[in-house]
Amino acid sequence: MIAPKGIREQEKRKLEKERAETLAELDHLREYLRGEVDADAEEADPDIYEREKTLALIRTLEDKLASIEQALRLADKGTYGMCERCGEKIDPARLEALPHTTLCVRCKSQMERVAGMRLGPWGR
Ligand SMILES: [Zn+2]
């Protein structure tokens, strides 16, 4: 594979690592949910609260995965590190903390307000 110009390989590697970790965690959580549904008859009293918590976590991780994949697409286009919405450069400290982010702080908080109205905290 030839890396297009403009990609900083290190950043891409970081994103790919994050994606692998997120996928592994999702697998693990889904496995856990499945196990609770059809396996162990001994544990006849499934903990609804734990289950809800796991589902919420899965949704959060799915969102994160979508962001990581989007960030990787941007890396391929060579526009990683720029806000998808307003085109401003994203604060490097923010990218360091959240490598999968594709929005600057300002746009992100605006989007979160919109998403929050639709889904509420934790999707409910
Ligand atoms: Zn922005």
py3Dmol code that shows the C-alpha trace and the ligand (Angstrom):
import py3Dmol

protein = """\
ATOM      1  CA  MET A   1       0.000   0.000   0.000  1.00  0.00           C
ATOM      2  CA  ILE A   2       1.210   3.431  -0.867  1.00  0.00           C
ATOM      3  CA  ALA A   3       0.499   6.082   1.715  1.00  0.00           C
ATOM      4  CA  PRO A   4      -0.948   9.205   0.116  1.00  0.00           C
ATOM      5  CA  LYS A   5       0.890  12.412   0.729  1.00  0.00           C
ATOM      6  CA  GLY A   6       0.113  14.336   3.871  1.00  0.00           C
ATOM      7  CA  ILE A   7      -0.511  11.444   6.173  1.00  0.00           C
ATOM      8  CA  ARG A   8       1.505  11.336   9.257  1.00  0.00           C
ATOM      9  CA  GLU A   9       2.053   7.612   9.649  1.00  0.00           C
ATOM     10  CA  GLN A  10       2.336   7.857  13.368  1.00  0.00           C
ATOM     11  CA  GLU A  11      -1.119   9.332  13.636  1.00  0.00           C
ATOM     12  CA  LYS A  12      -2.572   6.666  11.431  1.00  0.00           C
ATOM     13  CA  ARG A  13      -0.938   3.936  13.438  1.00  0.00           C
ATOM     14  CA  LYS A  14      -2.357   5.445  16.581  1.00  0.00           C
ATOM     15  CA  LEU A  15      -5.836   5.454  15.041  1.00  0.00           C
ATOM     16  CA  GLU A  16      -5.483   1.881  13.876  1.00  0.00           C
ATOM     17  CA  LYS A  17      -4.385   0.780  17.298  1.00  0.00           C
ATOM     18  CA  GLU A  18      -7.312   2.578  18.857  1.00  0.00           C
ATOM     19  CA  ARG A  19      -9.650   0.945  16.371  1.00  0.00           C
ATOM     20  CA  ALA A  20      -8.281  -2.524  17.170  1.00  0.00           C
ATOM     21  CA  GLU A  21      -8.659  -1.898  20.893  1.00  0.00           C
ATOM     22  CA  THR A  22     -12.187  -0.605  20.498  1.00  0.00           C
ATOM     23  CA  LEU A  23     -13.160  -3.583  18.333  1.00  0.00           C
ATOM     24  CA  ALA A  24     -11.707  -6.009  20.861  1.00  0.00           C
ATOM     25  CA  GLU A  25     -13.630  -4.335  23.644  1.00  0.00           C
ATOM     26  CA  LEU A  26     -16.858  -4.397  21.635  1.00  0.00           C
ATOM     27  CA  ASP A  27     -16.367  -8.109  20.929  1.00  0.00           C
ATOM     28  CA  HIS A  28     -15.823  -8.745  24.573  1.00  0.00           C
ATOM     29  CA  LEU A  29     -18.939  -6.815  25.622  1.00  0.00           C
ATOM     30  CA  ARG A  30     -21.133  -8.439  22.981  1.00  0.00           C
ATOM     31  CA  GLU A  31     -19.869 -11.831  24.038  1.00  0.00           C
ATOM     32  CA  TYR A  32     -20.757 -10.962  27.597  1.00  0.00           C
ATOM     33  CA  LEU A  33     -24.301  -9.993  26.603  1.00  0.00           C
ATOM     34  CA  ARG A  34     -24.771 -13.139  24.542  1.00  0.00           C
ATOM     35  CA  GLY A  35     -23.466 -15.300  27.362  1.00  0.00           C
ATOM     36  CA  GLU A  36     -25.974 -13.750  29.695  1.00  0.00           C
ATOM     37  CA  VAL A  37     -28.860 -14.418  27.342  1.00  0.00           C
ATOM     38  CA  ASP A  38     -28.455 -18.057  26.401  1.00  0.00           C
ATOM     39  CA  ALA A  39     -25.675 -19.722  28.395  1.00  0.00           C
ATOM     40  CA  ASP A  40     -25.579 -20.186  32.182  1.00  0.00           C
ATOM     41  CA  ALA A  41     -28.917 -21.414  33.359  1.00  0.00           C
ATOM     42  CA  GLU A  42     -27.464 -21.297  36.836  1.00  0.00           C
ATOM     43  CA  GLU A  43     -27.539 -17.553  36.823  1.00  0.00           C
ATOM     44  CA  ALA A  44     -31.261 -17.390  36.398  1.00  0.00           C
ATOM     45  CA  ASP A  45     -31.487 -13.812  37.567  1.00  0.00           C
ATOM     46  CA  PRO A  46     -29.858 -11.626  34.925  1.00  0.00           C
ATOM     47  CA  ASP A  47     -28.772  -8.319  36.296  1.00  0.00           C
ATOM     48  CA  ILE A  48     -30.828  -5.852  34.280  1.00  0.00           C
ATOM     49  CA  TYR A  49     -28.804  -2.900  35.493  1.00  0.00           C
ATOM     50  CA  GLU A  50     -25.501  -4.472  34.439  1.00  0.00           C
ATOM     51  CA  ARG A  51     -27.051  -5.326  31.099  1.00  0.00           C
ATOM     52  CA  GLU A  52     -28.262  -1.777  30.522  1.00  0.00           C
ATOM     53  CA  LYS A  53     -24.857  -0.465  31.486  1.00  0.00           C
ATOM     54  CA  THR A  54     -23.180  -2.832  29.039  1.00  0.00           C
ATOM     55  CA  LEU A  55     -25.560  -1.827  26.257  1.00  0.00           C
ATOM     56  CA  ALA A  56     -24.858   1.841  26.918  1.00  0.00           C
ATOM     57  CA  LEU A  57     -21.145   1.139  26.825  1.00  0.00           C
ATOM     58  CA  ILE A  58     -21.524  -0.726  23.533  1.00  0.00           C
ATOM     59  CA  ARG A  59     -23.342   2.259  22.032  1.00  0.00           C
ATOM     60  CA  THR A  60     -20.606   4.584  23.234  1.00  0.00           C
ATOM     61  CA  LEU A  61     -17.922   2.331  21.754  1.00  0.00           C
ATOM     62  CA  GLU A  62     -19.810   2.044  18.455  1.00  0.00           C
ATOM     63  CA  ASP A  63     -19.874   5.844  18.261  1.00  0.00           C
ATOM     64  CA  LYS A  64     -16.182   5.930  19.022  1.00  0.00           C
ATOM     65  CA  LEU A  65     -15.477   3.304  16.369  1.00  0.00           C
ATOM     66  CA  ALA A  66     -17.403   5.319  13.790  1.00  0.00           C
ATOM     67  CA  SER A  67     -15.305   8.373  14.682  1.00  0.00           C
ATOM     68  CA  ILE A  68     -12.082   6.402  14.427  1.00  0.00           C
ATOM     69  CA  GLU A  69     -13.063   5.101  11.001  1.00  0.00           C
ATOM     70  CA  GLN A  70     -13.992   8.578   9.897  1.00  0.00           C
ATOM     71  CA  ALA A  71     -10.654   9.899  11.160  1.00  0.00           C
ATOM     72  CA  LEU A  72      -8.877   7.163   9.201  1.00  0.00           C
ATOM     73  CA  ARG A  73     -10.761   8.160   6.056  1.00  0.00           C
ATOM     74  CA  LEU A  74      -9.684  11.745   6.627  1.00  0.00           C
ATOM     75  CA  ALA A  75      -6.122  10.550   7.132  1.00  0.00           C
ATOM     76  CA  ASP A  76      -6.343   8.833   3.742  1.00  0.00           C
ATOM     77  CA  LYS A  77      -7.536  12.060   2.167  1.00  0.00           C
ATOM     78  CA  GLY A  78      -4.766  13.910   3.964  1.00  0.00           C
ATOM     79  CA  THR A  79      -7.114  16.162   5.894  1.00  0.00           C
ATOM     80  CA  TYR A  80      -6.734  14.503   9.257  1.00  0.00           C
ATOM     81  CA  GLY A  81      -6.408  17.051  12.042  1.00  0.00           C
ATOM     82  CA  MET A  82      -8.763  19.520  10.408  1.00  0.00           C
ATOM     83  CA  CYS A  83     -12.287  20.071  11.595  1.00  0.00           C
ATOM     84  CA  GLU A  84     -14.756  18.318   9.316  1.00  0.00           C
ATOM     85  CA  ARG A  85     -17.360  20.953   9.878  1.00  0.00           C
ATOM     86  CA  CYS A  86     -15.609  24.313   9.793  1.00  0.00           C
ATOM     87  CA  GLY A  87     -12.233  23.318   8.307  1.00  0.00           C
ATOM     88  CA  GLU A  88     -10.231  24.859  11.133  1.00  0.00           C
ATOM     89  CA  LYS A  89      -7.163  23.100  12.391  1.00  0.00           C
ATOM     90  CA  ILE A  90      -7.965  21.024  15.485  1.00  0.00           C
ATOM     91  CA  ASP A  91      -6.018  21.864  18.614  1.00  0.00           C
ATOM     92  CA  PRO A  92      -3.044  19.413  18.730  1.00  0.00           C
ATOM     93  CA  ALA A  93      -3.586  18.864  22.465  1.00  0.00           C
ATOM     94  CA  ARG A  94      -7.130  17.787  21.691  1.00  0.00           C
ATOM     95  CA  LEU A  95      -5.905  15.387  18.993  1.00  0.00           C
ATOM     96  CA  GLU A  96      -3.373  13.989  21.387  1.00  0.00           C
ATOM     97  CA  ALA A  97      -6.061  13.249  23.950  1.00  0.00           C
ATOM     98  CA  LEU A  98      -8.679  12.118  21.410  1.00  0.00           C
ATOM     99  CA  PRO A  99      -6.899  10.883  18.285  1.00  0.00           C
ATOM    100  CA  HIS A 100     -10.170   9.871  16.641  1.00  0.00           C
ATOM    101  CA  THR A 101     -11.756  13.285  16.850  1.00  0.00           C
ATOM    102  CA  THR A 102     -12.753  14.846  13.533  1.00  0.00           C
ATOM    103  CA  LEU A 103     -14.234  18.042  14.936  1.00  0.00           C
ATOM    104  CA  CYS A 104     -12.803  21.035  16.731  1.00  0.00           C
ATOM    105  CA  VAL A 105     -13.972  21.733  20.279  1.00  0.00           C
ATOM    106  CA  ARG A 106     -16.473  24.345  19.179  1.00  0.00           C
ATOM    107  CA  CYS A 107     -18.172  22.230  16.526  1.00  0.00           C
ATOM    108  CA  LYS A 108     -18.091  19.170  18.744  1.00  0.00           C
ATOM    109  CA  SER A 109     -19.962  20.895  21.540  1.00  0.00           C
ATOM    110  CA  GLN A 110     -22.509  22.176  19.032  1.00  0.00           C
ATOM    111  CA  MET A 111     -22.981  18.660  17.613  1.00  0.00           C
ATOM    112  CA  GLU A 112     -23.282  17.193  21.076  1.00  0.00           C
ATOM    113  CA  ARG A 113     -26.051  19.605  21.889  1.00  0.00           C
ATOM    114  CA  VAL A 114     -27.933  18.491  18.794  1.00  0.00           C
ATOM    115  CA  ALA A 115     -27.279  14.787  19.441  1.00  0.00           C
ATOM    116  CA  GLY A 116     -28.220  15.270  23.087  1.00  0.00           C
ATOM    117  CA  MET A 117     -31.616  16.562  22.070  1.00  0.00           C
ATOM    118  CA  ARG A 118     -32.186  13.534  19.901  1.00  0.00           C
ATOM    119  CA  LEU A 119     -30.859  10.778  22.126  1.00  0.00           C
ATOM    120  CA  GLY A 120     -30.447  12.165  25.601  1.00  0.00           C
ATOM    121  CA  PRO A 121     -27.512  11.221  27.793  1.00  0.00           C
ATOM    122  CA  TRP A 122     -26.388   7.628  27.244  1.00  0.00           C
ATOM    123  CA  GLY A 123     -28.766   7.254  24.340  1.00  0.00           C
ATOM    124  CA  ARG A 124     -31.889   7.413  26.398  1.00  0.00           C
TER     125      ARG A 124
END
"""
ligand_1 = """\
1
ZN
Zn -14.983 23.209 13.703
"""
view = py3Dmol.view(width=600, height=400)
view.addModel(protein, "pdb")
view.setStyle({"model": 0}, {"cartoon": {"style": "trace"}})
view.addModel(ligand_1, "xyz")
view.setStyle({"model": 1}, {"stick": {}})
view.zoomTo()
view.show()
